[in-house]
């Protein structure tokens, strides 16, 4: 005689990304949807590869991925070693603390500051005098930086404003206890797609697709899905594919038939649902 047994299953939901427990997950987010639309224009497959953000350029140069497309901030330092697409979204770094935090942050304060390793948030910590006496705590991703503050392991986190607006909404567990410290403003940044330094023809093809998607309204429609309509940018002028002599970088992608896209979990840019 069989006995009926009640089995309790627990699952961890990635915040706003899931509404139910399921073994089936699908990748979504602004960059994910934009990349899919871009690949459709280019008649190639979009192949998404989860990476360690701190190793992103190593993965790119080893050809384990073809692009870094994941809320990737364009900086002069990065442009020295990478080729970038036209900017497609505006962002800035913001300071996150618990809502109970009522102190100031200045160069004499000794706080634990959580940042994603290799990120623009890490650069912001390094470049600003206000964090001079604080200790940088590097995490594997920006969600972990938020969790550091939520758990009290760190006092402060520095993350992208695009992400902060999503994760700190009133309906999230983070939004109940964490807040953006609006008193601390940093310069605006641009997101772009990172290519290998010599992949000019490949970048030109992607830039052409991005421009078409923006002009026809597809980019705005995707942005509206994730509440990012104010952050998207009209593509700048760029060197066209027809004006580039060495097309080998695009020939490589065209022959392969897919673009392998390096990403990390970073809602609303990329997450599983």
C-alpha positions in Angstrom: 0.0 0.0 0.0 1.5 3.3 -1.1 1.4 6.2 1.3 0.7 9.7 0.1 3.6 12.0 0.8 3.7 15.8 0.8 6.9 17.1 -0.8 7.9 20.7 -0.2 10.1 22.3 -2.8 11.8 25.6 -2.2 13.2 27.8 -4.9 15.0 31.1 -4.9 13.4 33.7 -7.1 15.6 36.3 -8.7 13.6 39.3 -7.3 11.3 40.9 -9.8 12.3 38.5 -12.6 10.2 35.5 -11.5 6.6 35.2 -10.4 6.6 31.4 -10.0 8.9 28.4 -9.4 9.7 26.7 -12.7 12.4 24.5 -14.1 11.9 26.3 -17.4 13.7 29.7 -17.6 14.1 32.1 -20.5 16.4 35.0 -20.8 14.9 38.5 -21.1 15.8 42.1 -20.5 16.4 45.2 -22.6 19.8 44.2 -23.9 18.7 40.6 -24.5 15.7 41.8 -26.6 17.7 44.4 -28.4 20.4 41.9 -29.3 17.8 39.4 -30.6 16.3 42.2 -32.8 19.7 43.2 -34.0 20.7 39.6 -34.9 17.4 39.2 -36.8 18.3 42.3 -38.9 21.7 40.8 -39.6 20.3 37.3 -40.4 22.4 35.5 -37.7 21.5 33.7 -34.5 21.8 35.3 -31.1 23.7 33.0 -28.8 23.9 34.1 -25.2 26.8 33.1 -23.0 26.9 33.8 -19.2 30.3 35.2 -18.2 32.2 36.3 -15.2 32.1 40.1 -15.6 35.7 40.5 -14.3 36.9 38.3 -17.1 34.9 39.8 -19.9 37.8 41.0 -22.0 39.7 37.7 -21.6 36.6 35.9 -22.8 36.3 38.3 -25.8 39.9 38.1 -26.9 39.9 34.3 -26.6 36.8 34.3 -28.9 34.7 32.5 -26.3 32.3 35.3 -27.0 32.0 37.8 -29.9 30.7 40.8 -28.0 30.3 42.2 -24.5 26.6 43.3 -24.5 25.4 43.8 -21.0 25.0 47.4 -19.8 28.7 48.0 -20.8 29.9 51.5 -19.9 32.0 53.2 -22.6 35.2 54.7 -21.0 38.4 56.1 -22.5 40.4 53.3 -20.8 38.2 50.6 -22.3 38.4 52.3 -25.8 42.1 51.8 -25.7 41.7 48.0 -25.8 38.3 47.6 -27.4 36.2 48.7 -30.3 32.7 50.1 -29.2 29.4 50.4 -31.0 27.6 53.7 -31.1 26.1 54.5 -27.6 22.5 53.3 -27.2 21.6 54.1 -23.6 22.5 56.6 -20.9 23.4 55.6 -17.3 25.1 56.9 -14.2 26.5 55.4 -11.0 24.4 55.8 -7.8 25.1 55.3 -4.1 22.8 52.8 -2.4 22.4 52.5 1.4 19.8 51.2 3.8 16.9 53.5 4.4 18.0 53.8 8.0 21.3 55.3 6.9 21.4 58.9 8.1 25.1 59.8 7.9 27.1 61.5 5.2 29.8 60.0 3.1 33.1 61.8 2.9 36.9 61.1 2.7 37.3 60.5 6.5 34.5 57.9 6.7 35.5 54.3 6.9 32.7 52.4 5.2 32.6 49.0 3.5 31.6 49.8 -0.1 30.3 47.0 -2.3 31.0 47.1 -6.0 31.0 44.6 -8.9 34.5 43.7 -9.8 35.6 45.3 -13.0 32.6 47.6 -13.2 32.0 51.3 -13.6 31.0 51.3 -10.0 34.4 50.0 -9.1 36.0 52.8 -11.1 33.7 55.3 -9.4 35.0 54.1 -6.0 38.6 54.5 -7.2 38.1 57.9 -8.8 36.3 59.7 -6.0 37.9 61.3 -3.0 34.8 60.7 -0.9 35.7 57.0 -0.7 39.4 57.6 0.2 39.2 56.1 3.7 36.6 53.4 2.9 37.3 49.8 1.9 36.2 48.4 -1.5 34.4 45.1 -1.3 34.4 43.4 -4.7 31.5 41.2 -5.7 30.8 39.0 -8.7 27.8 41.1 -9.9 25.8 44.1 -9.0 22.9 42.1 -7.4 25.5 40.8 -4.9 26.6 44.3 -4.2 23.0 45.2 -3.2 22.7 42.0 -1.1 25.8 43.1 0.8 24.1 46.2 1.9 20.7 44.5 2.5 22.4 41.9 4.8 24.6 44.6 6.6 27.8 43.1 5.4 28.6 46.3 3.6 27.4 49.8 4.4 27.2 51.2 0.8 26.9 49.9 -2.7 27.7 51.6 -6.0 25.7 50.4 -8.9 24.2 51.5 -12.3 21.1 53.8 -12.0 19.4 51.7 -14.7 19.6 48.7 -12.4 18.8 50.6 -9.2 15.6 52.0 -10.6 14.4 48.5 -11.3 15.6 46.7 -8.2 14.6 49.4 -5.7 11.0 49.6 -6.9 8.4 49.5 -4.2 7.4 46.0 -5.1 10.8 44.4 -4.5 12.4 43.1 -1.3 15.3 45.6 -1.9 13.0 48.5 -2.3 11.5 47.9 1.1 14.9 48.5 2.9 17.3 50.2 0.5 17.4 53.6 -1.1 19.4 55.8 -3.5 21.4 58.5 -1.8 20.4 61.3 -4.2 22.9 63.8 -2.6 25.8 62.1 -4.5 25.8 62.7 -8.2 28.3 61.3 -10.7 28.8 62.0 -14.3 26.4 60.4 -16.8 27.8 57.5 -18.8 26.9 55.7 -22.1 26.3 52.0 -22.6 27.8 50.5 -25.7 28.6 47.1 -27.2 32.2 46.0 -26.8 34.0 44.3 -29.7 37.6 43.1 -30.2 39.8 46.1 -31.1 40.1 45.2 -34.8 36.5 44.1 -35.4 35.6 47.4 -37.2 33.5 45.7 -40.0 31.6 43.6 -37.5 30.9 46.7 -35.4 29.8 48.7 -38.5 27.2 46.0 -39.3 25.9 46.1 -35.7 25.8 49.9 -35.8 23.8 49.8 -39.0 21.3 47.4 -37.4 21.0 49.5 -34.2 20.3 52.6 -36.3 17.6 50.9 -38.2 16.0 49.5 -35.1 16.0 53.0 -33.5 14.6 54.7 -36.6 11.7 52.2 -37.1 10.8 52.5 -33.4 11.7 49.0 -32.3 14.3 50.2 -29.7 11.7 52.4 -28.1 9.1 49.6 -28.0 11.7 47.4 -26.2 12.6 50.2 -23.8 9.0 50.8 -22.9 8.7 47.1 -21.9 11.3 47.7 -19.2 10.6 51.3 -18.2 13.7 52.7 -20.0 12.2 55.0 -22.6 14.0 58.0 -21.1 17.4 56.3 -21.1 17.7 55.3 -24.8 19.9 57.3 -27.1 19.7 58.1 -30.8 22.6 56.4 -32.6 25.5 58.7 -33.6 27.0 58.7 -37.0 29.5 55.9 -37.7 31.8 54.6 -40.3 29.7 52.5 -42.7 30.5 48.9 -43.6 31.0 49.9 -47.2 33.8 52.2 -46.2 35.8 49.5 -44.4 38.5 47.6 -46.4 39.1 44.7 -44.0 35.8 42.9 -43.6 37.2 39.7 -42.1 35.7 40.3 -38.7 32.2 40.3 -40.2 33.1 37.4 -42.6 33.9 35.4 -39.5 30.5 36.1 -37.9 28.6 35.6 -41.2 30.3 32.2 -41.8 29.6 31.1 -38.2 26.0 32.2 -38.5 25.7 33.5 -35.0 26.9 36.1 -32.6 27.9 34.8 -29.2 26.9 37.5 -26.7 28.6 37.7 -23.3 26.2 38.8 -20.5 25.7 38.7 -16.7 22.4 38.7 -14.7 21.6 42.4 -14.4 17.9 43.3 -14.5 16.4 45.0 -16.4 19.2 44.5 -18.8 19.4 40.7 -18.7 17.7 38.3 -16.4 15.9 34.9 -16.4 12.1 34.7 -16.3 
